[in-house]
Amino acid sequence: MTIRLLIVDDDPLVRAGLALMLGGAEDIEIVGEGADGDEVPGLVGRLAPDVVLMDIRMPRTDGLTATERLRALPGAPEVIVLTTFHADEQVLRALRAGAAGFVLKDTPPADIVGAVRRVAAGEPVLSPAVTRRLMTHVAQRPAAAFGADGTEAAPPRRAAARRRLDSLAARERDVALAVGQGRTNAEIAAALYMSVPTVKTHVSRVLAKLGLNNRVQIALIVHDAGLADLPEDEPDSL
């Protein structure tokens, strides 16, 4: 299957470099380029890309706002955000908005190609190690610190996050909490006495029930609920 890719970046040299790099892959077709987030809806509607490679900082409509608007639409393509930061609040906001992951602008070409392929196949571009790094960054501030728009969240966020987790079946909730602690599927399987395929099934169910796109969004909800660091054998209480 050929992956249809749209590149959105306000720097023409960056766009040209990405197009040259990614266009050389036999299974990737560059269907278009955009210079600002306000162009994204029209380009997506006209070109029907499978994946959008989106810069964060653009002059009129930034990539975060464009991602939020795009991912709210039915049948939206997957989004990979481009950033110069390993972990910051802007990346977290992009993940909350439904981005499938992020890549650094200095990422080796082969890794960027691999990221596009993985996202097109439905896999987030976030390894457990990256998840841990992001969650460590988030954990440096109070659990209710981040709102959906990247600003300080209102106190009800914790209660809302706990209500969402309480909507899960008991075993699904256990898996969600373990994801929130940055555990790999193998680690979750060992801790909860499950097989790895069973863990994957539970993760898929959690994503579906909570309307999420990737496991980092699960981790963010767990953090918002104040449960990311809860000991495995200690029941939580409201």
LINWO-V557194 format. One record per helix or strand of 2 or more residues. SS is the DSSP state (alpha for helix, beta for strand). FROM is the first residue (numbers start at 1). TO is the last residue. Records with the same first field share a line. If there is no record, write none. Layout:
BEGIN
SS=FROM-TO  FROM-TO
END
This chain:
BEGIN
beta=3-8  28-34  51-55  78-83  101-104
alpha=12-23  37-47  63-71  89-96  109-120  128-139  156-166  170-180  185-192  196-210  215-224
END
